[in-house]
Amino acid sequence: MTVLHLTTAEQLLWANVPQALQKGWSVETESGTWRDSPQYRQMRMQLVKLQDPKLLAFIEHAKAAASADALAKLLSETDLQGVMDSDISELFFALGPAVVGKLITLMLGTIKTHADIEGIAALTTIRRSLYAALVSSPR
């Protein structure tokens, strides 16, 4: 993955990343839009079917997090190592693109390695997929 799909605001954060780390990465503007609501996100979170104990604990803590910012912070503090891809997919669908975007913003401010950028690139791809899935789904 060598492409980052970043919003205009995220691109400003990317500009602060050292040039040595930016080398080899291209940026495309993320223009996806989808207006989520706390109620709709809460409904998706109630319907999610997770197996991993770490994510089940995350969902319990997430019930108290009312905003996308709070959910992104909580997610950034959750160890996702070893979690099955199917659980991660379900989790990101439940959280929605706004939370993923907030997580991307948090991570852009803490880049230290190329592996950090690879993680952000994966998240931008996930967010793009969420936009496509949610825009086409009925409410």
DADASUL-V688734 format. One record per pair of residues at least 6 apart in sequence whose C-alpha atoms are under 8 Angstrom apart, sorted by the first residue. I is the first residue (numbers start at 1). J is the second residue. Records with the same first field share a line. If there is no record, write none. Layout:
I=J  J
//
This chain:
1=118  121  122
2=24  25  26  118  121
3=25  26  27  28  121
4=25  26  27  28  120  121  124  125
5=27  28  29  30  121  124  125  128
6=27  28  29  30  124
7=29  30  31
8=29  30
10=104  105  108
11=27
13=105  108  109
14=108
17=108  111
21=113  114
30=128
32=128  131
33=131
34=97  131  134  135
36=96  98
38=66  67
41=94  95  96
42=63  94
44=93  94  95
45=59  91  94  95
48=90  91  94
49=87  90
50=56  87  90  91
51=87
52=83  84  87
54=78  79  80
55=87  91
58=74  75  78
62=71  74
65=71
68=98  99  102
69=99  102
71=99
72=99  100  102  103  106
73=103  106
75=103
76=103
92=100  126
93=130
96=127  130
97=127  128  130  131
100=123  127
101=124  127
104=120  123  124
107=116  120
108=120
111=117
//
